[in-house]
Amino acid sequence: MPAFEFEHLKETFDKFGKYVVQQARTNLTKKKKNVSKKLYDSIRYENKPSKSGASFSFEFFMEDYGEFQDKGVSGIKKKYNTPYSYKNKKPPIGPLDKWIVKKGFKDIRDEKGRFIKRRSLAFAIQNKIYRDGIKPSHFFSRAFALGYRRMPQDIRKAFKLDVEQFMKFTLKDIFN
């Protein structure tokens, strides 16, 4: 007997995944957190059926640092409602240096009018982030919550359709 697949439920979860990915990407852009496009491009979901086809797994993926951008990170002085915080290790300089280049910061001057070297600017930004943290953007968690609110009704409809198809599928084999 061939395996039965819950097509309507899979479609419903695909619709949910596409919505969350699109909204999260939009939020990143609106909040001006899309400098390198690396995080933006990494946001995706997978909706995989099991080997039997009777179930599936559903997961979201993004660059590891996306969670810190979404939930924020408390600094040593400024605190946010987040599980993450800087304690004794500062953020890495390398990504900050790349960010400065991508943002096009050049010819930055100090209060005396002297040019600030890019590396010095990176260290200044590193110290500010360490002190003040990273404010939560909720770019992903808001998108997920909005999509999730719509899910129960969609799942009920899809499940009903799949159960009806499953019954037809099962009874067809019994009576033939």
N, C-alpha and C positions, 0 to 999 in steps of 0.2 A: 504494500500500500504506500503510495507517495506521501511525503510529509505535507502537512497543512501549514501554511504561513499566515500569520495575522497581519495581512496587508494593510488594513485600515489603521491599525494601531501604529504600525511602522510609519505610514504616511503622516499620521498625526505627530509622532515624535520628530520626523524629518522637518515638518512645518515649524514645530517648536524650535528645533536646532537652528534652522535658517533664520528665524525671527531673532533669536538671542544673538547670534553671530552678527547679523546686520545691525541690530540696535547697539551692541557693544562697540562695533567699529564706528558707528555714527557718534556715539558718546565720546570716544577717544578723540575724534576729529573736532567735535564741538568744544571739548575741554582743552584743545591745543596740546594734546599729549601724544601726537602722532608724528614726531619729528623724523625718525628713521624709517617708519613704516614697518619695522621688524615685528613689533608687537601686534599691530593691525593685521599684518599678513599671517601671523601665526594663529590667530583665533579661528578655531574650527571645531566641529563635532564629528563623532562617529556613532553610527547607529547600525550595529552589526547583528545579524540573526545568528542564533546558535546553530550548531551542526544539524540538530533535528528540525530547526525552523519553528519550533514551538515557543521560543522566547528570543529575546535579543538584549544586547547591552547597549547603553547609551552613555557617552562621555563627552565632555568639553575639554579642549586643549588650548594652551597658549604658552608663550615664553614664560619661564619661571618668574621673572620679575613682574609679570602682569598682576600677580596676586598682591604684590607690594604696592603697585600703582592703584589697584582697586581698593584694598583694605587700608592702605596707608601704613606708615611706620612712625612710632613715637620717637621724638628726639630726646636728648638728655634734659632739655629745658621745657620743650613744648610737648604735651601729651595728647594723644587721640584715642578714641575707643577702638583699639586694634590689638590683635594678639602679637604684633611685631613691634620691636623697639631696638634702638641703638643703645648699647650699654658701654662697651669698651672697644668696639671695632667700628671704624669709619667706613663709609661707602667707598668702593674702589674708584681710583682716579681715572683709569683707562676709559670706561664708558662716559664719564663726565667730560673728558677731553674730546671724545668723538662727538658728544652732544654739542659742545661749544662750536666745533667746526661746522656741524650740520646746521646749527642755528645762525651761523654766519657772524658770530661775535668777533669783531676785530677793531683795532684802534680804540680799545677801552682805556680810559684814563682814570687815574686815582684823583683824590681831592686836590692834589698839588699840580695836576695837569700832566703828570708823567704817564707814559704808556705802560699798561700792565701786560706782562707776558702771559701767553695762553696757559702755560703750566701754573703760573701763580693764580690766575683766575680759576683754574680747575681746583686748586687747593682751597681757595676762598669759598667756592661753591660746596666743596666737600665738607668744610667746617660748618657752613650754614645748615646743610642737610643733617649733619650729625647733631647739631644743637636743636634745630627746629623740627626735624623729621620730614616726612612726606605726608602731606595732607591727603586723606582718602578721597579718591575720585568717584568710586562706586560705578565706574564705567561698565563693568561686567555684572556686578550684583544687582544693579537696578534693572538692567536689560533682562536678566534671568527672572527676577521677581515679577516684572510686567508680563513676561511670557508665561510664567508658571500660573499666574492668576487666571489666565484663560484656559488652562489645561483641563481641569476636571470635566467641564461640559464637553469639550472636544473628545476626551478619552472615553466618556460614557457613550457618545454617539458611535465612535469607531469600534469600541468593544461590542456594542449591540450588533453592528453590521458584521463584524468578524464572527461572533457567536452564531448568527443566522447562517453565514456561509459555512461555518464548521459543521453545523447540524446537517445542512444539505450535503456537504462533502462526506460526512460519516454515514448518513442514511442511504446515500447513493450506493455506497459499497455494500451495505447490508442487504438492500433489496435487489441488487443486480446479480 
